[in-house]
Amino acid sequence: MLKGKHIIVGVTGSIAAYKAAALVRLLVKEGAEVKVVMTELAKQFITPLTMATLSKHPVMVEFYNPENGDWHSHVDMGLWADLYLIAPATANTIGKMAQGIADNLLLTTYLSAKCPVMVAPAMDLDMYRHPATQRNLATLRAYGNVIVEPAEGELASGLVGKGRMAEPEEIVRFVRAYFGRQGSLAGKRVLLTAGPTYERIDPVRFIGNYSSGKMGFALAEAFAERGAEVTLVAGPVQLSAGHPGIRRVNVESAAEMYEAVMGEMGQHDIVVSCAAVADFKPVRCEGAKVKRGKAHWTLELEPTADIAEELGKRKREGQLLVGFALETNDEVCNALQKLHKKNLDLIVLNSLRNANTCFGYDTNMVTLIDRNERQTQYELKSKREVAEDIVERVVALAEGDSAPAGKE
């Protein structure tokens, strides 16, 4: 998402400046080219050498290099950047930005920037809550700047409250979200299911499976980072959807998931059935906990509604349907049967016979099979990387089914 993007990171004189090192490292790891501008006071908290090493570019503090006279042109930097990210931003710097004061290189670059600007405030809670600071932040928002809201927690003063700079990982998510709005799925709406379903036997027992929801949540974030508006219908899992472009709907049973999905599907361009929905449920849910008694107890089951099959029946013109097939034998044959029976455009096949994949693992190995029965096999990867591969293939289908990446 950030590969090849030009990002200026502005660092001001806050104790939170130490987080800027991790922020720059993450941005570079994502493929961005990063240049760092620091205020003079910021050097008291983190060294230019550290930031230069991580960014792979000389750090700029003064308007020119006093040793050789090289000019640090704030105009050129403002034109170079795709994004100007000021993190941490002190109350002092925020006030100057709001009033158009330009008494250091960081601020002159801000006033010259032609790109979007993101600001991650960092200060004590009383400073953050002060009417002057809130007015200055409102002014920056009115200018079109994006404010990455500070977190609540223990502050350097020892007080507890709002004012901590957002964690570097959270800021990177905001950066991804910005570029995602310009991405290949901008304007598209994606409906996605994830996790298991629980079918109650009595108030304390259920029929379920080992699905962790990790694959579905990775997919939701990958779609959102491409600019899609994502609705995530999630079974009972202990995961969080951190991207601001994801709307989460929590369900427990297959029936609840069915109702949620059918109520939403008509509004979405792409529907992905990633959840491990229970195929059977108890005919009767006992009203009280079943006690030990008879040596044998027969539990009668009945099929749940087939969500993927119903989606295939209701599929509208131009809508893309993606399904998952977890198999233990005759994998390709079973996946092809499901692909055609349920009117899918793409099916993601994985097998329990592949080590370190599927339930509970952070890695997966999949084969993508499209409506023309073209198969693309991928090696073992992290579920996040697998999600990127799947989204790439969905984008290709949406754009007219260009040749897939991977090994055919």
C-alpha positions in Angstrom: 0.0 0.0 0.0 2.8 2.4 0.8 5.4 1.2 -1.7 7.0 4.1 -3.4 5.1 6.8 -1.4 7.1 9.9 -0.4 6.5 10.7 3.3 8.0 13.5 5.4 7.9 12.8 9.1 8.1 15.9 11.2 9.4 15.4 14.8 8.9 18.1 17.5 10.2 18.4 21.0 8.1 16.0 23.0 9.0 13.0 25.1 7.0 11.0 22.6 9.7 11.7 20.0 11.2 8.3 20.9 8.1 6.7 19.2 9.1 8.5 15.9 11.9 6.0 15.5 9.5 3.1 15.4 7.2 5.0 13.2 9.8 5.7 10.6 11.0 2.1 10.7 7.4 0.8 10.1 6.9 3.3 7.2 10.1 2.2 5.5 9.2 -1.5 6.1 5.9 -0.8 4.3 7.9 0.4 1.3 7.7 4.2 1.7 10.5 6.6 1.1 10.8 8.7 4.3 12.6 12.0 5.0 12.7 13.4 8.5 12.5 17.0 9.6 13.2 17.8 13.2 12.9 20.9 15.4 16.0 21.9 17.4 14.3 20.9 20.6 13.5 17.4 19.2 17.2 16.7 19.1 17.1 16.7 22.9 14.9 13.7 22.9 16.1 11.6 20.0 19.3 12.0 17.9 19.3 12.9 14.2 21.7 10.0 13.7 19.1 7.5 14.8 16.5 9.0 12.5 18.9 9.2 9.6 19.9 5.6 10.0 16.3 4.4 10.1 15.0 6.7 7.2 18.2 6.2 5.1 18.2 9.9 4.4 20.0 12.8 6.1 17.8 14.5 8.7 17.0 18.1 8.2 16.9 20.5 11.2 18.3 23.9 10.0 17.5 25.8 6.8 20.9 25.0 5.5 23.9 22.8 6.4 26.4 25.1 8.2 29.3 22.9 7.2 28.9 23.1 3.4 26.1 25.6 2.8 23.7 23.1 1.2 20.2 24.6 1.3 17.3 22.6 2.7 14.5 23.9 0.5 11.2 23.6 2.2 9.5 24.3 -1.1 11.2 21.3 -2.8 10.3 19.1 0.2 6.7 20.3 0.0 6.5 19.3 -3.6 8.3 16.0 -3.1 6.0 14.6 -0.5 2.8 12.6 -0.9 2.1 13.0 2.8 3.5 15.2 5.6 3.1 13.5 9.0 4.0 15.4 12.1 4.4 13.0 14.9 4.7 13.9 17.7 3.1 17.3 17.4 3.4 19.5 20.6 0.9 22.1 21.7 3.4 24.7 20.7 3.9 23.4 17.2 0.1 22.9 16.7 -0.5 26.5 17.8 2.1 27.8 15.4 0.7 25.8 12.6 -2.8 27.1 13.3 -1.5 30.7 13.2 0.8 30.4 10.2 4.0 31.0 12.2 7.1 29.8 10.3 10.1 30.1 12.6 11.8 26.7 11.9 12.2 24.3 8.9 9.4 22.0 10.1 6.9 24.8 10.0 8.0 26.4 6.7 7.8 23.0 5.1 4.3 22.7 6.5 3.2 26.0 5.0 4.8 25.0 1.7 3.4 21.4 1.5 1.1 20.7 -1.4 0.3 17.2 0.0 -2.1 16.2 2.8 -1.0 16.7 6.3 -1.5 14.4 9.3 -0.9 15.5 12.9 -0.4 13.2 15.9 -0.7 15.4 19.0 1.4 14.5 22.1 1.1 16.5 25.4 -0.2 16.4 28.9 -3.9 16.0 29.4 -4.4 19.6 30.8 -2.6 21.0 27.8 -4.6 18.8 25.4 -7.9 19.8 27.0 -7.2 23.5 27.2 -9.6 25.6 25.0 -6.7 27.1 23.1 -5.3 23.7 22.1 -8.8 22.5 21.1 -9.4 25.7 19.1 -6.1 25.2 17.3 -6.9 21.6 16.5 -10.3 22.7 15.1 -8.5 25.2 13.0 -6.1 22.6 11.6 -9.1 20.3 10.8 -10.7 23.3 9.0 -7.5 23.6 6.9 -8.1 19.9 5.9 -5.4 18.4 8.1 -6.0 15.0 9.5 -5.7 14.7 13.3 -4.6 11.3 14.6 -6.4 11.4 18.0 -4.1 10.8 21.0 -4.7 7.8 23.2 -5.6 7.7 26.9 -3.2 6.4 29.4 -0.4 7.2 31.8 1.4 10.4 30.7 5.0 11.6 31.4 3.7 13.8 34.2 2.4 10.8 36.0 -1.2 11.8 35.4 -3.6 9.5 33.5 -5.8 10.8 30.7 -5.9 11.7 27.0 -2.7 13.1 25.5 -0.5 10.2 24.7 0.6 10.1 21.1 -1.0 7.3 19.2 1.2 4.2 18.9 3.2 4.0 15.7 1.2 1.0 14.5 -2.0 2.9 14.8 -0.5 5.9 12.9 0.6 3.6 10.1 -3.0 2.3 9.9 -4.2 5.9 9.5 -1.6 6.4 6.7 -2.6 3.2 5.0 -6.3 4.3 5.3 -5.5 7.6 3.6 -3.7 6.1 0.6 -6.4 3.3 0.6 -9.1 5.8 -0.2 -7.2 6.4 -3.4 -6.7 2.7 -4.0 -8.0 0.2 -6.5 -11.2 -0.5 -4.6 -12.1 3.1 -3.7 -15.9 3.4 -3.8 -16.5 -0.3 -3.6 -18.4 -1.9 -0.8 -17.3 -5.3 0.6 -19.3 -7.7 2.8 -17.2 -10.3 4.5 -17.9 -13.0 7.1 -15.2 -14.3 9.5 -14.8 -16.7 12.5 -16.9 -19.6 13.7 -20.5 -19.8 14.7 -21.7 -21.3 17.9 -24.8 -23.5 17.9 -26.2 -23.7 21.5 -27.0 -27.1 23.1 -27.9 -25.5 26.4 -27.0 -22.2 28.2 -23.4 -23.3 28.7 -22.6 -25.7 25.8 -22.4 -25.3 22.1 -21.4 -27.0 18.8 -18.6 -25.0 17.2 -15.2 -25.3 15.5 -11.6 -24.2 15.9 -11.8 -21.1 13.6 -9.9 -18.1 15.1 -11.2 -15.6 12.5 -7.6 -14.5 11.7 -7.9 -15.1 8.0 -11.2 -13.2 7.7 -9.9 -10.2 9.8 -6.8 -10.0 7.7 -8.9 -9.9 4.6 -11.1 -7.2 6.0 -8.1 -5.0 6.7 -6.6 -5.8 3.3 -9.8 -4.7 1.5 -10.1 -1.6 3.6 -6.6 -0.6 2.9 -7.4 -0.7 -0.8 -10.1 1.9 -0.2 -13.1 -0.4 0.1 -15.9 0.2 2.6 -16.0 -3.1 4.5 -18.8 -4.6 6.5 -17.4 -7.4 8.7 -19.9 -9.9 10.0 -17.9 -11.7 12.7 -18.7 -14.8 14.8 -17.5 -15.1 18.4 -13.8 -14.3 18.2 -11.3 -12.5 20.4 -10.0 -10.2 17.6 -10.3 -6.5 16.9 -10.8 -4.8 13.5 -8.5 -1.7 13.8 -9.0 -0.1 10.4 -11.4 2.9 10.4 -12.9 1.7 7.1 -14.3 -1.5 8.7 -17.8 -1.7 10.2 -18.2 -4.7 12.4 -21.4 -6.7 13.0 -21.1 -9.3 15.8 -23.2 -12.5 15.6 -23.1 -15.9 17.4 -25.1 -18.5 15.5 -25.4 -19.5 11.9 -29.0 -18.2 11.9 -27.8 -14.8 13.1 -25.0 -14.7 10.5 -27.5 -15.7 7.8 -29.9 -12.9 8.8 -27.1 -10.3 8.9 -25.6 -11.3 5.6 -28.9 -11.5 3.7 -29.9 -8.1 5.1 -26.6 -6.6 3.8 -25.7 -8.4 0.6 -27.8 -6.2 -1.8 -25.8 -3.1 -0.9 -22.4 -4.6 -1.6 -20.3 -5.0 -4.7 -18.1 -7.9 -3.3 -19.2 -10.6 -0.9 -16.6 -12.9 0.7 -17.8 -15.9 2.7 -14.7 -16.6 4.9 -16.5 -17.7 8.1 -16.4 -21.3 9.2 -20.2 -21.6 9.6 -21.5 -24.7 11.4 -23.2 -27.1 9.1 -25.5 -28.5 11.8 -27.2 -27.3 14.9 -29.2 -29.0 17.7 -32.8 -29.5 16.9 -33.6 -28.3 20.4 -31.7 -25.9 22.7 -32.3 -26.9 26.3 -33.5 -24.1 28.6 -31.3 -25.2 31.5 -28.0 -26.9 31.8 -28.2 -30.6 31.0 -27.0 -32.6 34.1 -25.2 -35.9 34.1 -27.6 -38.7 34.2 -28.0 -41.4 31.6 -25.0 -43.3 30.5 -25.8 -42.2 26.9 -27.4 -39.1 25.6 -28.5 -38.7 22.0 -28.2 -35.2 20.5 -30.4 -34.7 17.4 -29.0 -32.3 14.8 -30.4 -30.5 11.8 -28.7 -28.6 8.9 -28.2 -24.9 9.2 -29.0 -22.5 6.4 -26.3 -22.6 3.7 -25.3 -18.9 3.5 -23.0 -19.3 0.5 -25.5 -21.2 -1.6 -28.2 -18.6 -0.8 -25.8 -15.8 -1.8 -25.3 -17.5 -5.1 -29.0 -17.7 -5.7 -29.5 -14.0 -4.9 -26.4 -12.8 -6.7 -27.1 -9.7 -8.8 -25.5 -8.5 -12.0 -22.0 -7.3 -11.5 -21.7 -8.6 -8.0 -18.6 -10.8 -7.1 -18.9 -13.7 -4.8 -15.9 -15.3 -3.1 -16.1 -18.5 -1.1 -13.7 -20.6 1.0 -13.3 -24.4 0.9 -11.5 -26.1 3.8 -11.0 -29.7 2.8 -9.3 -32.8 4.2 -9.4 -35.0 1.0 -10.1 -34.7 -2.7 -9.4 -31.0 -2.2 -9.6 -29.6 -5.8 -12.5 -31.8 -6.8 -14.6 -30.7 -3.7 -13.6 -27.1 -4.2 -14.7 -27.1 -7.9 -18.0 -28.7 -7.0 -18.6 -25.9 -4.4 -17.5 -23.2 -6.8 -20.1 -24.1 -9.4 -22.9 -25.3 -7.1 -22.9 -22.0 -5.2 -22.4 -19.7 -8.2 -19.1 -18.3 -7.0 -16.6 -16.2 -9.0 -13.6 -17.3 -6.9 -13.0 -20.0 -4.3 -10.1 -20.1 -1.8 -9.0 -23.7 -1.2 -7.0 -24.7 1.8 -6.3 -28.1 3.3 -5.9 -29.4 6.8 -3.2 -31.7 5.4 -0.9 -28.7 5.0 1.1 -28.2 8.1 1.0 -24.9 10.0 -2.1 -23.7 8.2 -5.8 -23.1 8.9 -7.2 -23.1 12.4 -5.3 -21.1 15.0 -2.1 -20.6 12.9 -0.8 -17.2 11.6 0.1 -18.8 8.3 -1.8 -20.4 5.5 -1.3 -22.0 2.1 -4.0 -21.6 -0.5 -5.0 -22.3 -4.0 -7.3 -19.8 -5.8 -9.7 -21.3 -8.3 -11.7 -18.9 -10.5 -15.0 -19.3 -12.4 -13.0 -20.6 -15.4 -11.4 -23.3 -13.2 -8.1 -21.6 -13.5 -6.0 -22.6 -10.5 -3.3 -20.5 -8.9 -1.2 -22.1 -6.1 0.7 -20.1 -3.5 3.4 -21.1 -1.1 3.1 -20.9 2.7 2.7 -17.3 3.8 1.4 -15.2 6.7 -2.3 -14.8 6.7 -1.9 -11.1 6.0 0.2 -11.9 2.9 -2.4 -14.5 1.8 -5.1 -11.8 2.3 -3.2 -9.5 -0.1 -3.0 -12.3 -2.7 -6.7 -12.9 -2.5 -7.5 -9.2 -2.7 -5.2 -8.9 -5.7 -7.2 -11.6 -7.5 -10.5 -10.1 -6.6 -9.3 -6.7 -8.0 -8.3 -8.5 -11.2 -11.8 -10.1 -11.5 -13.4 -6.7 -10.8 -11.3 -5.1 -13.6 -12.0 -7.7 -16.2 -10.1 -10.9 -15.0 -6.5 -10.1 -15.9 -4.0 -12.9 -15.5 -3.4 -13.9 -11.9 -0.2 -13.7 -10.0 1.3 -16.8 -8.5 2.1 -20.3 -9.8 -0.5 -21.8 -12.1 
